[in-house]
């Protein structure tokens, strides 16, 4: 198999797995109980928290070693900017629509942001491997795409199920999950062709996405669920979602 074919397969795989995860929404019956809705919301929160740490913040710090003792700086600043941007978007939505941006739209926005730097990271890995014509580097890039794709499956579910929960539409849940994943191959293609320059800003972009995700979890999903019934289902959904993504991130690293 040629290196070009390997690149195409690797980039396509990360998108396909998000889409397959989104398709899981069609397996759920039309109406779900409040307890299951709580669990789904918690599951999404846990996935987002774990992905923010292992897929975004830690790689951002690892990629900033050229800052020396200030290697924490890109992750810290990018993280805070991510929260600021979502705050500004929320304020704009209040003024334009005379109401808050729906929480599932914030979830979609945050997860989509998170997929962009992941796609860039995969593209940079393939770009470097392709340029060097090193078989070991290409194998490493394929392994990264495989790990990223496997992580994307529960992330697709984490978008589709809450959207279906809030809107009652399975198709809308599937569509938003698919659209959130569509940015990954786009980011990967950009990363592939601009691997040298993109790698310089990648730590900032990774941290920015993490800040947006944590903002949604703490500012929306947690606050929505803490005063209602069946809190235990939200808490354990969060625990299980976090544990699942932690196992995937650490185990496939």
C-alpha positions in Angstrom: 0.0 0.0 0.0 1.4 3.4 -1.0 2.0 6.1 1.6 -0.6 8.3 -0.1 -3.2 5.6 0.4 -2.2 5.3 4.1 -2.6 9.0 4.6 -6.1 9.0 3.0 -7.2 6.0 5.1 -5.9 7.5 8.3 -7.6 10.8 7.8 -10.9 9.2 6.6 -10.9 6.9 9.7 -11.0 9.7 12.3 -14.1 11.2 10.6 -15.8 7.8 10.0 -15.6 6.9 13.7 -17.3 10.1 14.8 -20.1 9.4 12.4 -20.5 5.9 13.6 -20.7 7.1 17.2 -23.4 9.6 16.2 -25.4 6.7 14.6 -25.8 5.1 18.0 -28.5 7.6 18.7 -30.8 5.6 16.4 -30.6 2.6 18.8 -32.4 4.5 21.6 -36.2 4.4 21.8 -38.1 7.6 21.1 -38.6 8.7 24.7 -36.0 8.3 27.3 -36.4 8.5 31.1 -35.2 11.4 33.2 -32.7 9.1 34.8 -31.2 8.0 31.5 -31.2 11.6 30.3 -29.2 12.5 33.4 -26.8 9.7 32.7 -26.3 10.8 29.1 -25.6 14.3 30.1 -23.1 13.2 32.7 -21.5 10.8 30.2 -21.0 13.7 27.8 -19.5 15.8 30.6 -17.1 13.1 31.7 -15.9 12.6 28.1 -15.3 16.3 27.6 -13.4 16.6 30.9 -11.1 13.7 30.1 -10.6 14.7 26.5 -9.7 18.2 27.6 -7.0 16.8 29.9 -5.4 14.0 27.9 -6.2 14.9 24.3 -5.7 18.6 24.6 -4.0 20.2 27.7 -1.3 17.6 28.3 -0.3 17.5 24.6 -0.3 21.3 24.5 2.2 21.3 27.5 4.3 18.6 25.9 4.5 20.6 22.7 5.6 23.7 24.5 9.0 22.5 25.8 10.8 25.1 23.8 9.4 27.7 26.2 11.6 26.2 29.0 10.3 27.0 32.4 7.3 28.8 30.8 6.1 25.6 29.0 2.8 26.0 30.9 2.2 29.4 29.3 0.5 28.4 25.9 -1.8 25.9 27.7 -2.8 28.4 30.4 -3.4 31.3 28.1 -5.1 29.3 25.4 -7.3 27.6 28.0 -8.5 30.9 29.4 -9.1 32.4 25.9 -11.3 29.4 25.1 -13.5 30.3 28.0 -13.5 34.0 27.1 -14.6 33.3 23.5 -17.5 31.2 24.6 -18.6 33.9 27.1 -18.5 36.5 24.4 -20.6 34.2 22.1 -23.1 33.7 24.9 -23.4 37.4 25.4 -23.9 38.0 21.7 -26.6 35.4 21.5 -28.4 37.0 24.5 -28.5 40.3 22.7 -29.4 39.0 19.2 -31.9 36.3 20.2 -33.0 37.8 23.6 -32.1 34.6 25.3 -29.2 32.2 26.0 -27.6 29.9 23.5 -29.0 26.4 23.9 -26.7 24.2 25.9 -26.6 21.5 23.2 -25.5 24.1 20.7 -22.6 25.1 23.1 -21.8 21.4 23.4 -21.7 21.0 19.6 -19.6 24.2 19.3 -17.1 23.1 22.0 -16.7 19.5 20.6 -16.3 20.9 17.1 -13.5 23.2 18.3 -11.9 20.3 20.0 -11.9 18.3 16.8 -10.0 20.9 14.8 -6.7 20.7 16.7 -7.0 16.9 16.9 -7.3 16.8 13.1 -4.4 19.2 12.8 -2.3 16.9 15.0 -3.0 13.9 12.8 -2.3 15.9 9.7 1.0 17.1 11.1 2.0 13.6 12.0 1.2 12.3 8.5 2.9 15.3 6.8 6.1 14.8 8.7 6.1 11.0 8.0 5.3 11.6 4.3 8.1 14.2 3.9 10.7 12.0 5.6 9.6 8.8 3.8 10.3 7.0 7.0 8.2 3.8 7.5 8.4 4.0 11.3 7.1 7.6 11.2 4.2 6.5 9.0 3.4 3.7 11.3 3.4 6.1 14.2 1.1 8.5 12.3 -1.3 5.6 11.5 -1.3 4.6 15.2 -2.2 8.2 16.1 -5.1 8.2 13.6 -6.3 4.8 15.0 -6.2 6.0 18.6 -7.9 9.3 17.7 -10.6 7.5 15.7 -11.4 5.1 18.5 -11.7 8.0 20.9 -14.0 9.8 18.4 -16.6 7.0 18.6 -17.8 7.8 22.1 -17.4 11.5 21.3 -19.9 11.2 18.5 -22.3 9.6 21.0 -21.6 12.4 23.5 -23.0 14.9 21.0 -25.8 13.0 19.3 -27.5 11.7 22.5 -27.8 15.1 24.3 -29.0 16.8 21.1 -31.7 14.1 20.8 -32.5 14.5 24.5 -33.1 18.3 24.1 -34.7 18.4 20.6 -36.4 15.0 20.4 -34.8 14.5 17.0 -32.6 11.5 16.4 -31.6 12.7 13.0 -30.6 16.2 14.3 -28.4 14.4 16.9 -26.8 12.3 14.2 -26.3 15.3 11.9 -24.7 17.5 14.5 -22.4 14.7 15.6 -21.4 14.1 11.9 -20.8 17.9 11.3 -18.7 18.2 14.4 -16.5 15.4 13.1 -16.3 16.8 9.6 -13.8 19.5 10.7 -11.3 16.8 11.6 -10.3 15.7 8.1 -10.3 19.3 7.0 -7.9 20.1 9.8 -5.9 17.0 9.0 -5.4 18.1 5.4 -4.3 21.6 6.5 -1.9 20.0 9.0 -0.5 17.7 6.3 0.4 20.5 3.9 1.5 23.0 6.5 3.0 20.6 9.1 6.0 22.8 9.8 4.1 26.0 10.5 1.0 24.5 12.1 3.0 22.7 14.7 4.1 26.1 16.1 0.6 27.2 17.0 -0.8 23.7 17.8 -0.3 24.0 21.6 -2.3 27.3 21.7 -5.1 25.8 19.6 -5.3 22.6 21.7 -5.5 24.6 24.9 -8.1 26.9 23.4 -10.4 24.0 22.6 -9.9 22.6 26.1 -11.0 25.9 27.7 -14.1 26.0 25.6 -15.0 22.4 26.6 -14.5 22.9 30.3 -16.5 26.1 30.1 -19.4 24.2 28.7 -19.1 21.4 31.2 -18.9 23.7 34.3 -21.0 26.6 33.0 -23.8 24.7 31.4 -24.1 21.0 32.0 -23.1 20.8 35.6 -25.3 23.8 36.7 -28.2 22.4 34.7 -28.1 19.1 36.6 -27.1 19.9 40.1 -30.5 21.0 41.4 -32.8 18.5 39.7 -33.8 14.9 40.6 -31.7 11.9 39.8 -28.4 13.7 40.4 -26.7 10.3 41.1 -27.2 9.3 37.5 -25.5 12.5 36.2 -22.6 12.0 38.6 -22.1 8.4 37.6 -22.6 9.2 34.0 -19.7 11.7 34.4 -17.6 9.2 36.2 -18.1 6.5 33.6 -17.6 8.9 30.7 -14.4 10.2 32.2 -13.1 6.7 33.0 -13.8 5.5 29.4 -12.0 8.4 27.8 -9.1 8.2 30.2 -8.7 4.5 29.4 -8.8 5.2 25.7 -6.4 8.2 25.9 -3.8 6.6 28.1 -4.2 3.1 26.7 -3.8 4.2 23.1 -1.1 6.8 23.8 
